[in-house]
């Protein structure tokens, strides 16, 4: 009897931990991708090279384990190939998706609107 009352809470807690872990891992990848893009832009590479480096850095270390969809990535750059000494910036946004039904469950229980977050990162460096 007690187990049936506690089980849904344990399942909800487990789904929350899974999604938090996935979101944190995605945030690390997005942050690294923005940093890689800013570094390539800082050495006076063109916009196509910067964008390619951002996409390549998402799953460079573990391509077989990467489940990020490149079509959900938005890259915004500022001052690429500008004058030396000025700042270049790269912003990367990724539309995160839940793999567990936690969003729907929380919406039903709370009556709220829990949507999947957009994970963003910003990196800027001085042009060399």
C-alpha positions as CSV (number, residue, x, y, z in Angstrom):
1,X,0.0,0.0,0.0
2,X,2.7,2.5,1.0
3,X,4.8,1.5,-2.0
4,X,2.0,2.5,-4.5
5,X,1.8,5.9,-2.9
6,X,5.6,6.5,-3.0
7,X,6.3,5.0,-6.4
8,X,5.0,7.9,-8.6
9,X,7.1,10.3,-6.6
10,X,10.2,8.2,-7.1
11,X,9.5,7.9,-10.8
12,X,9.0,11.7,-11.1
13,X,12.2,12.3,-9.1
14,X,14.1,9.8,-11.4
15,X,12.8,11.5,-14.6
16,X,13.8,14.9,-13.2
17,X,17.4,13.6,-12.5
18,X,17.7,12.2,-16.0
19,X,16.5,15.4,-17.6
20,X,18.7,17.6,-15.4
21,X,21.7,15.5,-16.3
22,X,21.0,15.7,-20.0
23,X,20.4,19.4,-19.8
24,X,23.6,20.0,-17.9
25,X,25.6,17.9,-20.4
26,X,24.0,19.8,-23.3
27,X,24.9,23.1,-21.6
28,X,28.5,22.0,-21.4
29,X,28.5,21.2,-25.1
30,X,26.9,24.5,-26.0
31,X,29.3,26.4,-23.9
32,X,32.3,24.7,-25.4
33,X,30.9,25.2,-28.9
34,X,30.5,29.0,-28.3
35,X,34.1,29.1,-27.0
36,X,35.5,27.2,-29.9
37,X,33.6,29.4,-32.4
38,X,34.9,32.6,-30.6
39,X,38.5,31.2,-30.7
40,X,38.3,30.5,-34.4
41,X,36.8,34.0,-35.1
42,X,39.5,35.6,-32.9
43,X,42.2,34.4,-35.3
44,X,40.5,36.2,-38.3
45,X,38.7,33.2,-39.9
46,X,35.6,33.8,-42.0
47,X,32.0,33.3,-40.9
48,X,31.6,29.9,-42.7
49,X,34.7,28.6,-40.9
50,X,33.4,29.8,-37.5
51,X,30.0,28.2,-38.0
52,X,31.5,25.0,-39.1
53,X,33.8,24.9,-36.1
54,X,30.7,25.4,-33.8
55,X,28.9,22.5,-35.4
56,X,32.0,20.3,-35.4
57,X,32.7,21.0,-31.7
58,X,29.3,19.7,-30.5
59,X,30.2,16.0,-30.8
60,X,34.0,16.1,-31.6
61,X,35.0,14.0,-28.6
62,X,32.3,11.3,-28.7
63,X,30.6,11.3,-32.1
64,X,29.0,7.9,-31.6
65,X,27.4,9.0,-28.3
66,X,26.2,12.4,-29.4
67,X,22.5,12.8,-29.8
68,X,22.4,16.6,-30.4
69,X,20.5,17.6,-33.5
70,X,22.4,20.3,-35.5
71,X,19.2,21.6,-37.0
72,X,18.2,22.9,-33.5
73,X,21.3,25.1,-33.2
74,X,21.2,28.8,-33.7
75,X,24.5,30.7,-34.1
76,X,24.7,34.5,-33.8
77,X,28.1,36.2,-34.4
78,X,29.2,39.8,-34.1
79,X,32.3,41.5,-35.6
80,X,33.7,38.4,-37.4
81,X,36.8,39.5,-39.4
82,X,36.7,42.9,-37.8
83,X,39.6,45.2,-36.9
84,X,42.4,43.8,-34.8
85,X,42.0,44.5,-31.1
86,X,38.2,44.7,-31.2
87,X,36.0,42.1,-29.6
88,X,34.3,39.3,-31.5
89,X,31.3,37.4,-30.0
90,X,29.6,34.1,-30.7
91,X,26.2,33.2,-29.2
92,X,25.0,29.6,-29.5
93,X,21.4,28.5,-28.7
94,X,20.1,25.0,-28.7
95,X,16.5,24.0,-28.5
96,X,16.5,21.3,-25.8
97,X,13.9,18.5,-25.8
98,X,12.8,16.3,-23.0
99,X,13.2,12.5,-23.5
100,X,11.0,11.6,-20.6
101,X,7.3,12.7,-20.2
102,X,8.2,14.9,-17.2
103,X,7.0,18.1,-19.0
104,X,3.6,16.7,-19.6
105,X,3.2,15.2,-16.1
106,X,4.2,18.4,-14.4
107,X,1.8,20.4,-16.7
108,X,-1.1,18.0,-15.8
109,X,-0.3,18.1,-12.0
110,X,0.3,21.8,-11.7
111,X,-1.8,23.1,-14.5
112,X,1.2,25.2,-15.7
113,X,3.1,25.4,-18.9
114,X,6.5,23.7,-18.6
115,X,8.2,23.7,-22.0
116,X,11.6,22.5,-22.9
117,X,14.2,25.2,-22.3
118,X,16.5,26.9,-24.8
119,X,20.1,26.4,-23.7
120,X,22.2,29.4,-24.5
121,X,25.9,30.4,-24.3
122,X,27.9,33.4,-25.1
123,X,31.7,33.7,-25.7
124,X,33.7,36.7,-26.7
125,X,37.4,37.2,-27.5
126,X,39.7,39.9,-28.7
127,X,40.6,39.7,-32.4
128,X,44.3,39.0,-33.0
